[in-house]
Amino acid sequence: MTTQDKTRPRSGRRRRAADQDGAALAEETRGNILEEATKAFVAHGFEGSSINEIAAATATSKRMIYYHFGSKQGLYTAVLEAAYERVGAQKIGTKQTSPTAMGALRAYAEDAFQKFHANEDFVRLIMAENLNKGATMRNSEGVRQRSAGNLSRLEEICKAGIAEGSMRDDFRILDLYFAVIGVAFHAVSNRISTGISLDMDLGAPDEIAFRQRLVGDVACRYAAKTDISE
């Protein structure tokens, strides 16, 4: 065995840095697996993705994937929950850039658009999950909690708007939520089909900026007592 062979890391194992403890290494390994698995599931779906290929793309091994996630289904569930966490971790709509509820509503809507645009993999995973009749989401408490948290924030904004007199009180907050998510989601989910059928590039910078303002306008005009937006 040559000196080069002796110093080469073994395939499938991540080497620990001198100042890195076991917990940090495990977390780094888990993150690496999730990153590569996300790419695979988005590109090929659950059935079309191979644990062997995911392992080959990581700095770990198939054995370690099963150690961390238990099964292919466990890995897919973790990928889906991590996608929700990435979007939710940026706390949609919590940036209080305006002292008014209407300003907070616009921030909520525009933040939602930005998060969907910045996390296209999330949108693709949700599209696939809908085609699969929500089989994985049904068993994920984390997904339900994250969605409930986003809706709860919107409810707080609307209650403040009604109290200050800028918002009407005769609409369902859930419908406002659907309007925001619908515009934000469509700009990502239908980007390719819209480009082909209508010769529009929804990924162009000016189009992205316009649609981000549009989702804010839709939310504010829907909730406002009069046809105004901040």
C-alpha positions in Angstrom: 0.0 0.0 0.0 1.4 3.4 -1.0 1.5 6.5 1.3 -1.2 8.0 -0.9 -3.5 5.0 -0.3 -2.9 5.3 3.5 -4.0 8.9 3.6 -7.0 8.6 1.3 -10.4 8.7 3.2 -12.4 5.5 3.0 -15.3 5.7 0.6 -18.6 6.4 2.3 -17.1 7.8 5.5 -17.0 11.5 6.5 -13.8 12.4 8.3 -14.2 14.3 11.6 -12.3 17.7 11.8 -9.9 18.1 14.7 -12.3 20.4 16.5 -15.5 18.7 15.6 -17.4 16.5 18.1 -19.5 13.4 17.3 -22.8 15.2 17.5 -21.7 17.9 15.1 -20.4 15.3 12.7 -23.6 13.4 12.8 -25.6 16.6 12.1 -23.4 17.4 9.2 -23.7 13.9 7.8 -27.5 14.0 8.1 -27.6 17.4 6.4 -25.5 16.1 3.5 -27.8 13.1 3.1 -30.9 15.4 3.1 -29.4 17.7 0.5 -28.6 14.9 -2.0 -31.8 13.1 -1.3 -33.8 16.2 -2.0 -32.1 16.5 -5.4 -32.9 12.9 -6.2 -36.5 13.0 -5.1 -37.2 16.3 -6.9 -35.6 15.0 -10.1 -36.9 11.4 -10.1 -39.7 11.1 -7.6 -40.0 8.6 -4.7 -40.2 5.5 -6.9 -37.5 6.6 -9.4 -34.9 7.5 -6.7 -32.4 4.9 -5.6 -30.9 4.8 -2.1 -27.7 3.4 -3.7 -27.4 6.4 -6.0 -28.2 8.8 -3.1 -25.5 7.2 -1.0 -23.0 7.4 -3.9 -23.6 11.2 -4.1 -23.0 11.8 -0.4 -20.0 11.7 1.8 -21.5 8.7 3.6 -22.9 5.2 3.0 -26.1 3.4 2.4 -25.8 1.9 5.9 -25.5 5.4 7.4 -28.6 6.5 5.5 -30.6 3.7 7.1 -29.0 4.5 10.5 -30.2 8.1 10.4 -33.6 7.6 8.6 -34.6 4.0 9.0 -35.9 3.4 5.5 -36.3 5.0 2.1 -39.8 6.2 3.2 -38.3 7.6 6.4 -35.7 9.5 4.3 -38.5 10.9 2.0 -40.5 12.0 5.0 -37.4 13.8 6.4 -36.8 15.5 3.1 -40.4 16.8 2.9 -40.3 18.0 6.5 -36.9 19.7 6.0 -38.3 21.5 2.9 -41.2 22.9 5.0 -38.7 23.8 7.7 -36.5 25.7 5.2 -39.4 27.8 4.1 -40.9 28.3 7.5 -37.6 28.9 9.2 -37.4 32.2 7.4 -40.6 33.1 9.3 -43.0 34.2 6.5 -44.6 37.5 7.3 -42.9 38.1 10.7 -40.8 41.1 9.5 -42.8 44.0 11.0 -41.6 46.6 8.4 -44.8 48.7 8.8 -46.6 49.9 11.9 -49.9 49.1 10.3 -51.7 45.8 9.9 -52.1 46.4 6.1 -48.4 46.9 5.8 -47.8 43.7 7.8 -50.2 41.9 5.4 -48.3 43.1 2.4 -45.0 42.0 4.0 -46.6 38.6 4.7 -47.7 38.1 1.1 -44.5 39.3 -0.5 -42.4 37.3 1.9 -44.4 34.2 1.0 -43.8 34.8 -2.7 -40.0 35.3 -2.1 -39.8 32.1 -0.1 -41.5 30.0 -2.7 -39.3 31.5 -5.4 -36.2 30.9 -3.4 -37.2 27.3 -2.7 -38.3 25.8 -6.0 -37.5 22.3 -4.7 -40.2 22.8 -2.0 -42.7 23.5 -4.7 -41.8 20.5 -6.7 -42.0 18.2 -3.7 -45.5 19.5 -2.9 -46.6 19.0 -6.5 -45.4 15.4 -6.3 -47.1 14.9 -2.9 -50.4 16.1 -4.3 -50.1 13.6 -7.2 -49.5 10.9 -4.6 -52.6 12.0 -2.7 -50.6 13.3 0.2 -49.5 9.8 1.3 -46.5 11.1 3.2 -47.9 14.4 4.5 -50.8 12.5 6.1 -48.4 11.0 8.6 -46.3 14.1 9.3 -47.2 16.2 12.3 -44.3 18.5 11.5 -45.8 19.5 8.2 -49.2 20.2 9.8 -47.6 22.3 12.6 -45.6 24.4 10.1 -48.7 25.2 8.0 -50.8 25.9 11.1 -48.1 28.3 12.2 -48.1 30.3 8.9 -51.9 30.5 9.0 -51.8 31.6 12.7 -49.5 34.5 11.8 -52.0 35.6 9.1 -54.8 35.4 11.6 -52.9 37.7 14.0 -52.4 40.3 11.2 -56.1 40.2 10.2 -57.3 40.6 13.8 -55.1 43.6 14.1 -56.4 45.1 10.9 -60.0 44.6 11.9 -59.2 46.2 15.3 -57.6 49.3 13.7 -60.4 49.6 11.1 -58.3 49.0 7.9 -59.7 45.5 7.2 -63.2 44.2 6.8 -64.4 41.4 9.0 -66.7 39.5 6.5 -64.1 37.2 4.9 -62.6 33.9 5.8 -58.9 34.2 6.7 -58.3 30.8 5.1 -59.5 32.1 1.7 -57.0 35.0 2.0 -54.3 32.5 2.8 -55.3 30.5 -0.3 -55.1 33.6 -2.5 -51.6 34.4 -1.2 -50.3 30.9 -1.6 -52.0 30.4 -4.9 -50.3 33.3 -6.6 -46.9 32.6 -5.0 -47.1 28.9 -5.8 -48.3 29.3 -9.4 -45.3 31.5 -10.3 -43.0 28.5 -9.6 -45.1 25.5 -10.3 -46.3 26.7 -13.7 -43.2 28.6 -14.8 -42.3 26.1 -17.6 -45.9 25.5 -18.9 -46.6 29.3 -18.9 -43.4 29.9 -20.8 -44.4 27.4 -23.5 -48.1 28.2 -23.8 -48.1 32.0 -23.3 -44.5 32.8 -24.3 -43.8 34.4 -20.9 -40.7 34.0 -18.8 -42.0 34.0 -15.2 -38.4 33.6 -14.1 -37.3 37.0 -15.6 -36.2 39.5 -12.9 -38.8 42.1 -13.9 -41.6 39.4 -13.9 -40.5 38.2 -10.5 -40.6 41.7 -9.1 -44.0 42.4 -10.6 -45.5 39.2 -9.3 -44.1 39.8 -5.8 -45.9 43.2 -5.8 -49.0 41.6 -7.3 -49.4 39.1 -4.5 -49.2 42.0 -2.0 -51.8 43.9 -4.0 -54.1 40.9 -4.1 -53.9 40.3 -0.4 -54.4 43.9 0.6 -57.2 44.7 -1.8 -59.0 41.5 -0.7 -58.8 42.3 3.0 -59.2 46.1 2.8 -62.5 47.9 3.7 -62.0 50.0 0.6 -60.1 49.2 -2.6 -56.7 50.4 -1.3 -53.3 48.8 -0.8 -50.3 50.1 1.2 
